[in-house]
Amino acid sequence: MSIVDPEFGEIKIRKSAWAKYIKFSIDTSGKLAISTPTNCSEKYVKKILEKNRTKIRDSLPVKDPNLQRARDAQKKILTKKAKEYLPYRLDFWAKKFGYEYKQLRFSHANTRWGSRSSSGTISLNIGLMKLPEALRDYVIIHELAHINHMDHSTAFWAEVGAHDPHYKYHEKALKHYTPGV
Ligand SMILES: [Zn+2]
């Protein structure tokens, strides 16, 4: 059984003897699906759908499944590139400037290019692989400098500046990019 919704398209409805409530979910292709108790009428499902429309809209990852597939593919490529390149590059700058870190983690965050935890882990976003090399290097140097300074104090920026004389320009240029895929 399925219903056709003007916004969400065809929605599959699964009736389940175990279901106590109407439950909305997103299937593997990114489409909305509904499971309901067996005695639930189509009219009632539509009513509940209407009531939850905004909430459902916000929870859908991307409305266009083709776009979602393209993003998944790009994420895969960036992850592969990041794993091949970033450990080597981080190591290069760390050795050059005498920094020690415990481990490197790869992140997919939508808002941060990198971070450094107090336990000594440096996280670098796979989205760095979309950046020009100079900006990628700047982010790595920025995170390495956080090993000595946990804040963005004058001393921190002085240290970044000692390793990257164009850091102000790079910091500004970075605002034209977003880490998210
Ligand atoms: Zn920072």
Boltz pocket constraint, residues with backbone or C-beta under 6 A from the ligand:
constraints:
  - pocket:
      binder: B
      contacts: [[A, 142], [A, 146], [A, 151], [A, 152]]
      max_distance: 6.0
